[in-house]
Each structure stands twice: as structure tokens, then as C-alpha cells.
Amino acid sequence: MTFDLTIRNGRVSTSHATFMADLGISDGKIVAISQHLPAGKQDLDATGKWVMPGGIDSHAHIEQASSTGVMCADDFYSATVSAAFGGTTTVIPFAAQHKGQHVPRVIEEYAKRAAEKAVIDYGFHLILSEVTPEMLNEDLPRAIAQGITSLKVYMTYDALKIDDYHLLEIMEVAGREGAMVMIHAENHDVIRWLAKRLLAKGLKAPKFHGVAHDAIAETEASARAIALAKLLDVPILLVHISGPEAIEVIRSARTLGSKVHAETCPQYLFLTQEDMDQEGLEGAKFCCSPPARDKAAQAQVWRGLLDGTLGVYSSDHAPFKFDTTGKLPKGDATTFKEMANGVPGLELRLPLLFSEGLLTGRLSPEQFVRLTATNHAQMYGLEHRKGDIAIGMDADVVLWDPQECRTVTWNDLHDNVGYTPYEGRELRGWPSTVISRGEVIVDAGKLQAARGRGIFLPRQIPKPILESAAHPKPSHASDWLGLKGKAWAAY
């Protein structure tokens, strides 16, 4: 057999095993995994390299306006180029519905932007900020049938907040139609109450963002979201979990049989609240919601990754320039309450975890693969083609050089943000060659991918795994209301 591309002499890691092998790739698919394969039409020597699945980043804000109208610094070209250089070959950003917008039109606009610009494959989550009968009865079922099988809602932010009643309505539709509900869980009124009192005292600096977004706000909202999902017996995913108390709430709920999944991000492993305490407004570069906590919280986030409580590791890439068009809408007069929330991280998500998780021995190669690719594919309906190295899967493959050491500087990155919160960090290991559907798109620091080569990925019904949870069968209101639907098929 003549392969289009071979990767030979590499150390291959899948979600379940690590071994020495060659990969044979034809028509964009992995068609052979064996030792001593003959060279293909294009042949890559992976001696000394780790051969792993391309990363899936399932939480990134790309060419999206924030709730206050601030536009992201990255469009679908710069963001996907940045992702590719960092070893990510699939992104699932958001198509954001703001109040007054019609869901089908929102999807159409985002699809057009991505089709023209993306260099890697992509899907969409649908952000919902306004609930109407038309949306519940027509728009959401249609979007889910078209392959947008995940919905995100916010329990905070004035312009995005969904109340509990409407959250239940969205959960009902998602459960019936087979979609995952992603939830930004922070108690809006706790944050509002604290922020008002801080500002009244003249406490406006970025570090007070962390004070206003107290961990109690995350813990309470996480528990409430879990309880609402339990009422209808539907699966949910809590995004960007940062605090030990919230992690323990999730861990306990899973043990008791709740279908709750959770995500964390680089900022909660590698940043702390002290980073926000900088001279002037420099601390704003480190502000996100929820905020980074302390060193003890970092340790608990690592524990959550290791024991399966936190099943996916995403960037939550929220790229805002450090000027009046982004982070600082009122310039030097911007208070912590007015600045744009979020930090960039799309390109460094995998190198950070490879260096500080895999090469330090915190994570096994298989855990690294699951946290960065496989679990994302299962959680969001892509396991039939993405997220692992196996016969028949898309040939999304990254060759990692474990010997390459780099000092992080934004000048070497490929986003449009203008800074990185990880500036100056020393990392070991870097993606040297990145392959998407059998095409080499990054090699030796050079982009080889055309604008618009990425394709839209219609996703199937998610099939998430509750690795450590028991599965008791208590009676639910959903049993009496006849609400059982497609979302239960995975359990």
C-alpha cells in the first residue's frame, strides 16, 4: 500500500497506550498503525518525537463581541493560526446570541466568518442570552439537528444572565434533543453586591476583580446548577472551574450520580490572584471570570484533573487588546468592573500542560491526550472522527519535540492580542510539526495552511464518560413529566 503520508520512528501516545510505531495516512485518515511501514509519498521522521493527537480546544471566544460590545482581538484566521502553532487542530468557539438577535441569523453569520478564514476544523457552541418560545420550539431543535449539539448559558453578567426558570427550559430542550448544556456558574448577585461596596470605598484596581468574584459565588452557583440539572436528570458541563470548594461540590455530586462534567483552564493552573496586583492597570492583563485563586487552589485544580473531576482542559481564549478597544474601555480611568474579562491562551494551552504536566510527571501521556483531545471529542460529539490516534480517525497529529526549550514571549506567538499573561515563563517541549486531516499545516515554525481550509464539523449527540461516578436510579420529576430524551443515551 502506498500512503499519502507516513510518520515513522515516533513514540505514539493514544488515550489508552504509549508505544513505538509508524502511522500511515491516506485520504486524510489514519489507515495503518504498525512498525516498519514503508515510506509514503511524503515521509516524516519522528525519531525522538512524541506523536500525539491534535488538540481540541472546546472553549474559545473568536471574532465574538462581549456582552458589553467589545470585539475580540482575534478573528477566525488569527485565532486558528495561533491554535495550529500550539498543536490544536480543532476548535469549538461560540456563536453568541445577544439580546434581540435571532438564533438562525447568529449561526449564519459566524459560519460565514469561519468558512472564509479558519485554517483548522471547527464547530460551534451556541451562547443563549434570551429565551423565547420560538427559540425553544424551533431554533434550538433545528440548530442541534444541524450539528450544534452544545449550548452555553451564563448565570452572571447583566447582558447575558439567564434566570433559573429559563435555565430549566433550556435544559428541558437540550435533554430532549440531545445537547450538552455548558454553564458559566457564578452567583450574579453576590458579585454585584461585593462590587458595589468595593467601588463605594474607592477600591477600583484590577486586583479587586478577584475580591468581587469571591469563590463563594462560584461554589453556590455550581451547586445550584447541579441541583437544577438533577431535577430534570440531564447532563451539564460547568466551564472554567477555579475554586477548591466548587471542585469538591462537583466531585461529591458525581459520586452521588449527578451527570455533571467540568472543565478547567491554564489560568487556574499557572496564574494566581497575586498576578492581578500590579502597578497601575497592568493587573488587568490577568483578570478573567472566575479569577485565578491562590497556590492552594492551583493544587486542587491539578488534583481535579488527575482524579477525573475536571474532565476537559480548555483555553477559554478571550483575546482583548490592552487599550480602549479592549481591556480598558475608559483608558486609565477604567475600574475593575468596567474592564473586559478574559485572558488569551489558545496557542499556549498545550505547551503549558506538556511542559508542566507531562514532562514533570504529574500527568501520564495518556492522561495528557484525554485531557487535551479525547475527552473533548466525547463530551461534544466528535469521537467518531477526532480526538485520538486510531484506524479510521481523521489524521490530526502533532509531533512534539520534548527537548525544545522556549521562553514565552508574545512576539513569538501568532494571536492579535499584543501580550500574554505567561510572558517570561520557561517551557520545555514544543509542537514541531502539526498535521490536520493528513496535511502538514505547521512545520519548523512556518505555516503551510491556506486561509479557509478548515471545515465545519457537524457534531453528534455527546457521549461523555463519568469515570468515577456511581449511577443510582432515584426517581426524578423528569420520570413523571415524560422528559426523557436523547441526552440520556450516553448513560
N, C-alpha and C positions, 0 to 999 in steps of 0.2 A: 504494500500500500504506500502511495506517495502522499505525504502530508503537506498541507499548505505551510505549516509552521511546526517546528519542533523546539521543545525546551529540554535540554539534556544535561545530565550530571548534577541536578539540583536536589536540595533537601526539601521534599514536598510535605506540607502540612495541610491536612483537611480538618474538618470539625471533629474527627474521631481518632486520627492517627498521624504519625510523622514517619517518613521513610524516604529512602533514596530511590528516585525513579525519574523516567523521562515522560514528557507529555507530548502526544501527537494531536495536532489541531487541524481540522478541515472544515470549511464552510462555516467558520465562526464558532464551532463547537469542539469540545474535548471529545476525541474519538478513541484515544488509546492512552493508557497509563501502564507503563512497563519499563523494565530495564533494557538498555541497549537497543533503543529504537533507531532506525536509520535516519539520517539527516533529511529534513524536509526541504521544500523549495526555499524556505527561509529557516535558518538554524541558529538558535541562541544557546550559547554555552553558559550554563548556570552554575559552574563549579564555584564552590564557596558561597553560594547564594541560598537564601530561603525562598522557596516557591510557594506562594500563598494565594488564596482567592482575592480578587479585587474587593476593596472595601465597599460597603453600602452605608451611606450616611442618610439616616431616615429622619433627620431633624435639621433643616437648614432654611433660612429665610433668604430668598433670592429674588431680586427685582420686585420687591414687595414693599408697599407703603406700610409704615407702622400705624398704630391706632391713632396717633396724632398727626398723621400725614407726612411724616419724614420718610423719604425714599432710601432704600438700601443703597450702599455704595457699589455693590456688585450686581451686574446683570447676568443673564444666563451664560454669556460667553466667559467673562472673567471668573465667575464662580466655578464653572465646570472645568475650566483650565486649571484653576487653583486646586480643585479637588483631584484632578488627574495627577498633577505633580506630587500630591500627597499620598497616592496609592488608592484613591477612591475611584471606582469605575461606575457606580450607580448612586444617584441622589434622589431623594424624595422630599422636595421642598413643598411649600404651601401655596395653594391658590386661595387668597384671602378675601372673604366676603365682608365688606364693611357695610354699615347700616345703610339701607336704601338700595343696595345692589342686588341684582338678580343672579342667582347662582349659576345658571347655564351661561350667562354672559361672562361672568368671572372666569369660569373654566375655559371658555373660548379664548379669552384674552391671554391668559397665562400659557395656554397651549401654543398659541401663535408665537409668543416671545421665545419659548423654549425651542420650538421646532426650527426657528431661524438661527439660533445661536449655540445651543448646547453641543459640546464635543463628547459627552458621555451620555449613557442612557439615564432615563429619568421617569418618575411618576409624580403624582401629586397627592397631598393630603388636602382636604377642604376645610378651611377655617370658617366657622359659623359664628356670626355675631348678632343675627336677628332671626327669630323663629316665626314663621307664618304657616298657615295651613297649606298653602301652595308648595312651600319648600318641603314640608314634612310628607305630603301626599304624592308629590310629583317630582320635584327637583332632586331630592336625596335618593329615592329609589332609582331614578334614571342615572344619576352620577355613579352610584355603586354598580349598577349593571354595566356601565361603560368602563369599569376597572378602577375607579377611585374608591377603594374599599377601606378608607380610613378618614375619620372626621376629627377635627380638633376644636375644643371649646375652652374658654377662659373663665375662671371663677373670680378674676380680678381685672382691673383696668376699666375705667369709666366707659370707653367706647366699645369694649368687646365683651364685657361681663354678661354671662348667661345665668339667670337665676335657677334655683333648684327645680322648679316646676318645668321650665323649658329644657333643662338638662335631662330630666326624666323622659320628656317627649322625644328628645334626640336619641337617648339610649334605647327607647322602645323601637324606633325605626331601625337603628343600627342592629339591634338584636334580631329583628325580623328579616332584614335584608342581607345580613352577613358582613357587617363592617366593624372595624375596631374604633372605639371612641378614645381619643387621646385627650388628656385633661391637664391644663395648667392649673395646679391646685395651690392657691394661696387665698387666705381669707381677706377679701377686699376691705371690709370694714375695720379690721384690725390695723391694716396698713394705713388706711385713711385717717384713723383716729391717732395713730402714732405720728404720722407725717404732719398733721395739723399742729400738734403740740410742739414738735421739734422746730417747725418753721416759726411758730409764735415766739419761741425763745431765741430766734436768730441763728439757729443751727442749720445751715444751708449747704455745707460742704459735702462732697461725694461720699465721705465715709458714713454720713448719716442715712444714706440709702440702705446700708446694711442694718442700721438700727430700726428703721421703719419697717423693713421686711423681716421682722423677727421670725425665728424658726417656728414659733408657736403658730404663726399664720399658715405656714406650710403644713405643719402637723395636723392642725384642725381641719383644714380644707381637704387634705389627703384622706383623713378618716371619714369625713362627710361624703366625699366622692365614692369611697369604697362602700359605704352604707347604702347610698342610692343605687349603685350597681348591684349590690346584694339584693335589694328589694325586687329588682327585675331579673336577677340572676344572669347578668350579661357581663362579658369580658370588657375590661378597660385597661388603658395604659397611662400611668402617671408619668409625665415628662419631667426632665431635668431635676431629679431629686437631689437635694443637697444636705439635708439635716439628719443627724442620727435618730432623732425621735420619729421623723417621718419614715425612715427606713425600718425602724422597729415596728411601726404600725403596719407597714406593708408586709413585713416578714410574718407577723402574727396573723394577719388576715389570710395570707396564703396558706399558712399551716392549718387554719380553720376551714379552708376550702374555697375562699373567695377567688374569683377568676381575675385577679389583679396582677398586672405586669408593671414594670417600672424601668425607667431609663435614667442614666446619669451622663455627665459630660466632662470634658477635660478640665474645665474651670473649677470643678469641685474636687479634683484630684491634685491640681497643680497651682491653684491660686488660693489665697486666704483673704479674710476681711482686712488684714493689715495692708494689703495692696491698694485698697481704696483710700488709705490715709497718706496722701501725697501732698506736696506743696501745690497751692492754687487748685486748679481743676484737673490736674494730672490723674487724680484718682478715678475720674470718670471713665478712663480707659479700661478700668477693671470692674465696672458696675454692670451687673446683669440681674435678672429676676428669675428665681430666687438668687440672692447673692452668695458668693463664696463665704464659707464659715471659718472655722479655726482648724488647727492641726488635728485636734481630736476628731472633728467631723470628717476630715480627709481620711483618717484611719478607718472610720466606719463605712465610708463610701467604698474603699478598697475591699473591706470585708463583705459588703453587699454584692460586689462584683464576683467575689470568689465563691460565695455560697448560693448564687443564683437569684437572690432577692432583686438585684438590679440586672436585668437580662440583656439590655442593649446599651451600647456606648455610642452616643451621637455627638455632633459638634454643637448643636444649637447655634450655628453660624448666624450672627446678627450683625452685619457689617455696616457701621456708621462712621463716616469721616469725623475727625476730631475738629470740627468747625461749626459754623452756624447752619450748614446744610445737614448736619448730622447730630452728633452728641450734644452740641452746645447751641441750641436754637436762640438763646439770648446772649450769646457770647460770654464774656466774663461775669455777667450777672446771672447766669443760669444756676438755678438751685438743683439739689439732688432730685427734687420732684419733677423738674422740667426736662432734664436731660434724657436723651434716647437710651433705652435699656438694651443691653446686649453686648457681647464680645465676639470678635471674629475667631474662627478656629477650624475652618473647613480643611485647610491644607495640612495643619499640624496635628489634627486629631489622631491619625495613625502613628506618625513618627514619635509623638509623645508617649503613647502607650507601648509601642515597640521597644523604645529605649528604657522607660521606667517601669514597665510591666513585664514584658517578655525577657529582655536581656538582663534584668536584675533577678529573675527567678520568681517574681511574685506570681506570674501567670505562666501556665504551660502554653506551648504553641497552639494546642487545640482550643484552649480557653480564649486565646487571642483571636483565633479565627471565628469562634462562635460569637464573641462579643462585638466584633467589628464587621461581620458579614452574615454568617449563617442565621443567627437569631433574628436579625433584621428581616431576612428573607422570609423566615417562618412567620414572624409577627405581622408582616404586611402583605402576605400573599404572593411572594416571588420565589418560593422554594422550588418551583418546577423548573427554574432556569438560572437562578442567581444564588450566590452566597456560599458556594463550596466548590471543591475540585472533584469532579466525578464524571463518568462517561455520560454524554448527552447534555451536559450543562453548557451554558454559554462560556466561551473561553475568555473569561475575565480573570486575568492572572497578573500577579505582581512579583517581580524578583527583588528581594530585599538584600542589600549588602550590609551584613552585621558589623563590618569593620569600618564603615564610613562614619566619621565623627563630624558633627557640624555645630557651630554656634549660631543659634537662631537670630536672624535679623530680618526685619521686614523687607529690606532691599533685595533679599533673595527669594521672597515669596511672590505670588502671582495674582493676589487679590487687589482690589482698588481702594482698600481701607486707609492705608497710609501709616499704620502702626500695627504691632502685635503685642498683646499682653504678655507674651512669652519671650520678649526681646532679651538676648544675652544668655538664654538657657543653653547648656551644653547637652547635646543629644548624641547617642550612639545608635547607628543603624539608620538606613535611608532607602526608600524605594529607588532602585536604579533603572528599572525597565517596567513599564506599565502597559498591559495589553487589554484591549476591550473588544470582545467578540472576535478574537483572533487577529486583530490589527494592533500593531505596536503604535501606541499613541504618545508615549513619552520614552525617550531613551537618551542616556548620557546627558541629561539636563536640557534636552531640546524637545519641543512639541512637534509631533508629527500628525496631528489630528486636524481635520478641516472643521471650520465653523458649521454647525448644523448637522454633523454626522451622528449625533446622539438620537436615539429613538424613544418614543413614548412607550412605556410598559404598562399595558392594562394588567391589573393585579387580580388575583383570585381571592376567594374567601380566606382570611388569615387562619393559620393553624399554629397558634402559639403553644408553647410547652410549659406546663407548670412542673418544674423539675422536682421540687421537694414538697409540694403541697399534697395534703390528703384530699380526698374527694367525697366527703359525706353528701348525702342527698336529703337535706332538710326541705320542708315544704316552703314554697315561695308564693308570693302574690301572683307571680307570673304563671304558676300552675293553674290557678283559678281563673285568671283572665285570658288564658289561651294565647300567651305571647311567645311561646317557644318558636324559634326560627332558625335561620341558617347559622347564626353566630355560635350555636351550641354544638355544631357538628365536630368541632375540634376536641371536644372534651369527653 
